[in-house]
């Protein structure tokens, strides 16, 4: 496990839960959650074992338990195991999320599951006392709709902010994959799907939330690629990314950078123009680009913060290019596309551009965008107007040049590059 108080400095605490043998249900250890009752910590986690000899007499997945009094020394509770109840598929049963629901006066456990008919659900269990180990299965709090038809609702999370309850889950199989959320006035639903129901693009996955009693944060991982290059395909797992959640007046959620990130980047870097393609005028760190123009800057470091205000063309594309080679034919493009109401990313490969990821420009009126880009090695997160986040995996940024571009007249004001 890793411990942090600020999402910028992390301390490795060592392995907490060892995986089991090939004949035990936790030969693989998966997602779980922690709850404290009295002086005891209860950590419920996913046991996963798909070895054929094990599956001959056991379900593939189950909910297991370890306990501790200091969060350093954990004991597996060997006689505790929850498997899929009658009417549910025992091959898909994972990601327990446990919390005390003060409104219900019970502890709730949410599990990502499927019905016997392979319908994705967030299944609810309850208990009045985790110490007794008795959890009662109840009805699902959410079932995928026929229009969604999601295969699974992974890593469910449920929390209340203001007057609304929020259900968060991830799915990785649709053409709109990523971390989704629903809004309700009761923890049992019914649930409303916002117009933009994702909290980032498809590269942020398995995100759950935590609170420090002042703010709530969304924490997930940004997927790697295989092979590990910009032309590789999106793979499973990656690097931790955290956003701060903000509640809009209408109950929808926005995201912005965790405030402590700004303090990491304290050194201003020189913004040096390397090359101009097309027509562009410069006034200090601000640039006006004519249609089909580009300004290339010097090399970036391993960790970078890039900020600017973009006045984007309503009917064109504009943005930035990272990991760019000298001839400009290879790189990673992040494009603002107001006419399509989206941000999109593309892999530039020898002159072609291959689509990688997209996210709606929802909740933002006009085409003026305050943009902050955080880059840590090959993880890149773009924040817009302290409302939207767009995470991508971008290889070969370090010691490569970067550019701003516009297919129609565009302006980039107050460009600022900082390093730690």
N, C-alpha and C positions, 0 to 999 in steps of 0.2 A: 504494500500500500504506500501511498504518498500523502503527505500532510502539507497543507498550506493555510495561511491566514489572509492571503492577499491575491492569490492567483498569479503571482509573478515569481515567487520563490517557493520551491517545493523541497521537502525533505523525504527521502526514501526511508520507510520504516521496516523494510524487509518483507519476506513472504509471510502472510498471515494464515492462509489456509492451504495446507499441502493437498495435492490431488491424491486420490485413492489408487488402489491397485486395479488391474484389468478386470477383476471380478466384483468390484465395488461400484455403486451408482455414481460416485464422483471421480471417476477416472479422468473426466474433464470437469473443471470448475467454471461455472458461468455466473452471469449477472445476479446480484442480490441487493439487499438493503438492510439497514441497521436500525434498531429501536432499543431504547434504554427503559427498563422497568425496574424501579427501585435502584439497587446498586449493581444490577446485572445488565450487560449488553447482550442482545440477541441479534445475531446476524444470520439472516435467511438467504440461502444462495441456491443456484441451479446446479444439480448434479446431472452430468451428461456422459453417457456411455453407449456407443453404438458398435461395440465389438460384437460379432455375431454370436459368440458363445454366451455373452451376457444377455443379449436380446432374446435368446431362446426361452428365458424364463422371467424376464424383467422388462418394464417399460424403459424406453430410451432416456426419458427425462423425469426428474423429480425435484421437489423442493426439500432441501436439507437445512440443518441448523448447527451453528457453533455458538458457544457462549463464552463470555469473559467478564472479569470485574475490572480490568485495567486497559482493555483494548490492545494489549500486547501479547498476552498468553491466552490462546483460544483452545477450547475443548469441543471436539465433535460429539454431538448428542446422537449416539448410534441408534437409539430406538425411535428417533424422530424421522419420519419421511412422509411427505404428502405426494401422492401421485394423482393422475387424472381421475376424477370420479366418474361414475356411470354416466354415459351420455356424452363423454368427451374423449378425444383421441390421445392415447398415452404416448405417442411419438413426439408430439408438440406440446410441451407443458413446461414453461420456464419464466425466468425474470421476475421473481417475487418482489413486490413493493409493499412494505409494511409501515404503517403509521397509526397513531392513536387519533381516532376521529371523535373530537370532543362533542360534536353535534349528535352523534349516535351513542356516545358513551362506550364504545368498543374499539378494539384494535382491528384494523382492516388489513387484509392481505390481498393485493391484486396480482393475478397471474396471467401471463400471455398464454392463451390456449386456443384449441380448435374444438368445435363440436364433433361428434361422430360423423357428421355429414361434411366435415372439413370446412366449417364456417368459422372465421376468425372472431374471437371474443376476448374481452378483458373480464376474466372470471373473478368473483369476489368470495373471499372467506372471511369469517369474523371469529373473534374470541374476546372474552372479558379479561383473560389473564394468560399471557404467553407462557407463563411458568408451568401451567398444567399441560401444555402441548396439545390441547384439544381445539381444533379449528373446524368451524362449521361452514360447509359450502353453501353459498346462496346464489342468486341469479347473477348473470353477467351485468356489469354496469354499462357495457357497450358491446354491440355486435356490428360487425362491418355491414354496410348497406349493400344492396344489390348493385348500385351504381359504382361503389368503391370496389367491392369484391376483393379486398385485400387478403392475402394469403395468411399473414400473421400481423398482430398488433404488438410489436416487440417493445420491451423495456417500458412498460406503462408507468406513469407517474400521475399523481393526483394531489392537487393543492388548492387552497383558497387564497385569493387576493382581493381585498375589498369585499364587494358583494357577490363575487363570482367564483365558481369552482372551475378549475381547468384540468382537463385530462390530456396528457401528453403521451404520445406513442410514436414508434418508428416503423416504417415498412419499406422494404427494399426491392419490390418486385413490379411496381406499377411504373407508368411513364411520368409519374409525379412523386418519385420516391424521396424519402428523407424523414425528418422529424416533424410530425403533425401535431395539431392540438384542436381540442373542442372546448366549447364554453357552455356552462350550465349554471343554474341557480341552486341545484341540489347535487350532492356527490353521486347520486344514483341516476342523474339525468332527469329529463331528456336533454340531449346535447345539440348545440347549434354548431354548424360548420362555418367558420368565417370565410369570406371571399378568398382570402389568401390564408390557407390553413397550415402552411409550413412556416417554420421559424428560421429557416436558412435554406440554401440550395440542397441538391442531392448529395453533396460531399460531407455534410454534417449528419452523423448518424448516431443512434443509440443514446441520444441526449436525455438526461434527467436533470432535475432541479435540486438546488440546495439553497438554504436561507441562512443569513447571519443575524436574523431578527430585525435587520434594517432593510436589506435588499434581497431579491431572489435572483439566482444565477442559473443559467442553462449550461450544462457541461456535457459535452459529447466528444466524439472523435472525428477527425477529418481523414477520409480514406486515403490509403496509399494506392499506388498503381503497380501493376505487374505487366511487363518488367518495369523497374523503377525509373521511368523516363516520362517525358510529357506525352509521348505517343503510346504509352502503355494503357491498359484497361483498368478501370476502377476495381479495387480489390477490397477485401474485408479488413477492418481495423486500421488504425493509424495513430495520430497524435491528438492529445487532449486540446480542445478549444473551449473557452468559456465566454459566454455573453452575459450581460446584465439584462434582465427582463424589465420592461416598463409597461404599465397598464395604460392604454389609451382611454379617453372619456367614454367611448362606446363599448368598452369591455374587451376589445381586441388587444393583442399583445404586440409590443414593439421590442426591438433589441438595440443595445448600444454597447460600446466598449466598456469593459470593467475599468473603473476609474484609475486604478493603480497602474495600468499599462502605460499611461502617459509619462509617469515618473521614470520608467525604464529608459526612455529615449531622451537623453539630456544634451546630446552633442549635435549641433547643427552641422550638416554636411554642405559642402560647396556644390551648388547646382551649376554644372558646367555643360554647355551645349556642345555636343559632338558633331552633329550634322542636322541640317534642315532639308527635308524633301518637300517640294512644292513651295508654297508661300506662307510665311509666318512672320509676324512682327513681335518684337520683344520689348517689354518695359519692366526692367528689373527681373523679378521672378514670375512675371505674368506674360502670357502669350496669347495672341489672336491668330488662329489658324484659318486659312482659306480652305475651300473644299479640296479633299483628297491630299491633305498635307500631313506632315509628321515632323516632330522635333525629337531627335535622339539625344539622350544625356549620358553622362559617364557611368562607370560601373557601380553596382550596388554591393553592399557588404552582406554578411550572414544574417544580421538583424537590422531591419529598416522600418521606419515610419515615414510614409509619404502622405502629405495632406495637400489639398487644393480645393478650390471652388470651381465647379464646371458649369458653364452655361452651354448646355448641349443643344444641338440642332433638333428641332421637333421631328423632322422627317429624314434624319440621317443617323449615323452611328459615330460615337466618339468615346474616348477612354484612354487606357494605357496598355502598353505592351511590355511584358517582363521577359527575362531570359533571352534577350534578342541578340542575334549574331550581327556581325558587321554589315552584311549585305541586306539585313532586314527580312530575310525570307523564313527564318525560323525563330520561334518564340512562343509566348503565351499571351493571348489578347483578352483583355477584360473590357467589354463593350457596353456602353449605355445606349439603349435603343427605345426611346420614348414612344415611337409610333407602334411598337409591339408591347409597350408597357413592361419592359423587362431589362434586367442586366443579363448578359450572357458571356460565357467564356469559350474561347476557341484555341485549339492547338494549331499553330502555324508551322507547317511542315513542307519546306521546299517550295513555297509559293501557294500551296493549298491551305484552306482553313477548315479544320474539323471541329464540329460542335462538341463541347465538353460538359456544359452545365448552364443552368439558367435560374433566375429568380425574379418574381414580379417586382416592379417599382410601385408597390401599393402604398396608399396612404400619403403620397407625396404629390402635391399639386405643382404644376409648372415643370420647367426643365432646368432649374437651378439646383445643383446638388453640392452639398458640403461633404467632401469625400475624405475619409481617413483610411489608409491602407497599412496594415501591420504584416510584416514578413519576418518569419523566423525560419531560416534555412529554406525548406521547401513547402512550408505551410503559409498560405496567404489568406488573409481575411480583409474584405472590403466593407467598411461601414459607411452608410449614407444617411445624412441628416439626423443621426442618433435615433434612427427608426428601423433600419434594415441592416442585415448582415449577409455577406455572400462569401462563403469559404470555398477555397480551391486548393488542390495540390499542384504546386508549380515547381518543377525541377530546374536546376541549372540557373538559378537567380544570382548566386554568389559570383562576383567578378564578371558579371555580364551586364551589358548596357540595357537601358530601358527607354521608352519613348511615350509621348502623348500623340494622339492622332485624331483626325476628324474626317469623315467622308463628306461633310458639309461644313459651312462656317461654324467654328467653335471657339470658345475662349476658356482658358485655364488661368485662374487668378491665384496669386499668392502660393505658388508651389513651394513646399518646404519639405526637405528630406532630413531626417534625424537618425542618429545611431546611438547605441548605448554608450 
